[in-house]
């Protein structure tokens, strides 16, 4: 059992940690018609990170993201892995997983 007094708690390796750190990411169109991918600033940064994508390039970006994600295991803690499918099957994405905003720009 973990208690708040455990001084050797390992946030990176302990199986009790179910959510690893992830900065928030937003995707939205700007007033000029571009798609904005915006990542929340970290504690040591002065501003958010912005990436602007022209709508005609949305499919290529979405496909590249999904391809990159398919090469990595899903972000599911080991103690919560499904028992009926393998990690590889769970980690595969398909084109139906593309967010509606990106699908609409195709």
C-alpha positions as CSV (number, residue, x, y, z in Angstrom):
1,X,0.0,0.0,0.0
2,X,1.3,3.5,-0.9
3,X,1.0,6.3,1.7
4,X,1.8,10.0,1.4
5,X,4.8,9.4,3.6
6,X,6.6,7.0,1.2
7,X,9.7,8.9,0.3
8,X,10.8,6.5,-2.4
9,X,7.7,6.6,-4.5
10,X,8.7,6.5,-8.2
11,X,6.3,8.5,-10.4
12,X,7.9,7.1,-13.6
13,X,7.9,3.4,-12.8
14,X,5.3,2.6,-10.1
15,X,2.5,0.5,-11.4
16,X,0.0,2.6,-9.4
17,X,0.6,5.6,-11.7
18,X,-2.2,5.3,-14.4
19,X,-1.7,8.7,-16.1
20,X,1.7,9.9,-17.2
21,X,2.3,13.6,-17.6
22,X,1.0,15.0,-20.9
23,X,0.7,18.7,-21.8
24,X,-2.8,19.6,-23.1
25,X,-3.2,19.9,-26.9
26,X,-5.9,21.7,-28.7
27,X,-6.8,21.6,-32.4
28,X,-9.0,24.3,-34.0
29,X,-9.3,26.5,-37.1
30,X,-8.0,30.1,-36.9
31,X,-9.6,33.2,-38.4
32,X,-7.4,32.8,-41.6
33,X,-8.6,29.3,-42.3
34,X,-5.5,27.4,-41.1
35,X,-5.7,24.5,-38.6
36,X,-4.0,25.3,-35.4
37,X,-2.4,22.6,-33.2
38,X,-1.7,24.3,-29.9
39,X,0.2,22.7,-27.0
40,X,-0.1,24.1,-23.5
41,X,3.1,25.8,-22.3
42,X,5.2,23.9,-19.8
43,X,6.0,25.5,-16.5
44,X,9.4,26.8,-17.8
45,X,8.1,28.3,-21.1
46,X,6.7,31.8,-21.7
47,X,4.0,30.8,-24.2
48,X,2.1,27.9,-25.8
49,X,3.6,26.2,-28.8
50,X,1.6,26.7,-32.1
51,X,1.8,24.8,-35.3
52,X,-0.3,26.0,-38.3
53,X,-1.4,23.6,-40.9
54,X,-3.1,24.5,-44.2
55,X,-6.3,22.5,-44.6
56,X,-5.1,20.9,-47.8
57,X,-2.3,19.3,-45.8
58,X,-4.5,18.0,-42.9
59,X,-4.8,14.5,-44.4
60,X,-1.0,14.1,-44.7
61,X,-0.5,15.2,-41.1
62,X,-3.2,13.0,-39.8
63,X,-1.9,10.0,-41.7
64,X,1.6,10.7,-40.4
65,X,0.4,10.9,-36.8
66,X,-1.5,7.7,-37.0
67,X,1.4,5.9,-38.7
68,X,3.8,7.1,-36.0
69,X,1.3,6.0,-33.3
70,X,0.9,2.5,-34.7
71,X,4.6,1.9,-34.1
72,X,4.2,2.4,-30.3
73,X,2.2,0.5,-27.7
74,X,-1.0,2.2,-26.5
75,X,-0.9,4.5,-23.4
76,X,-2.6,1.9,-21.2
77,X,-0.9,0.9,-17.8
78,X,0.1,-2.7,-17.6
79,X,-2.4,-3.4,-14.8
80,X,-5.2,-2.2,-17.1
81,X,-4.4,-4.1,-20.3
82,X,-7.3,-5.8,-22.0
83,X,-7.4,-9.5,-21.8
84,X,-9.1,-10.3,-25.1
85,X,-6.8,-8.5,-27.5
86,X,-3.0,-8.0,-27.7
87,X,-1.3,-4.7,-27.1
88,X,-0.5,-4.6,-30.8
89,X,-4.1,-4.9,-31.9
90,X,-5.2,-2.2,-29.4
91,X,-2.5,0.2,-30.5
92,X,-3.4,0.1,-34.2
93,X,-5.3,3.2,-35.4
94,X,-7.3,3.4,-38.6
95,X,-8.7,6.3,-40.6
96,X,-11.9,6.3,-38.6
97,X,-9.8,7.6,-35.7
98,X,-9.0,10.8,-37.4
99,X,-10.7,13.7,-35.5
100,X,-13.7,15.2,-37.4
101,X,-12.0,18.5,-37.8
102,X,-9.1,16.9,-39.8
103,X,-11.5,14.6,-41.7
104,X,-13.6,17.6,-42.8
105,X,-10.5,19.3,-44.3
106,X,-9.8,16.3,-46.6
